[in-house]
Amino acid sequence: MKPITKLLVAALSFCLLAAACKKSNQKENAELKEILKNSVQEQFGTADFTLREVKYETHEGAEFTSVSYRTINGESGSAMVVTTAGKPVYVNAQALEANRVYLVDCKGSCGCTERYIPASNSVECTCTPCTMRIIEIQP
């Protein structure tokens, strides 16, 4: 294969991969927004929000998706979606059941967010006073 042909094939492959990734990300973002909708509505009085940042982290089979968002009124918030696996994930010193999906939501006047601590395989709020809600997401 000529070098220019290789370059065109590589460019086309990248474009197809990028389009597939974009479509996949749009689907994942729509699912995240659906999971967050009730929590955002309860806290801010609106379910109209945009995702600002989504970070994925995995540890020993469990998945941790940190999400920050902004409501249509300009208010910011965050939450974490935890998908458990075989090894227990701890929240407030309580083990979450394996093979389940949970929404962890920290709220308080200190501007707290949720964070994952790999050393203890746990999720915590970043400051006090904070209230953590744990909601199991039904399939």
Secondary structure, 3 states (H helix, E strand, C coil): CCHHHHHHHHHHHHHHHHHHHHHHHHHHHHHHHHHHHHHHHHHHCCCCEEEEEEEEEEECCEEEEEEEEEECCCCEEEEEEEECCCCCEEECCEEECCCCEEEEEEECCCCCCEEEEHHHCEEEECCCCCEEEEEEECC
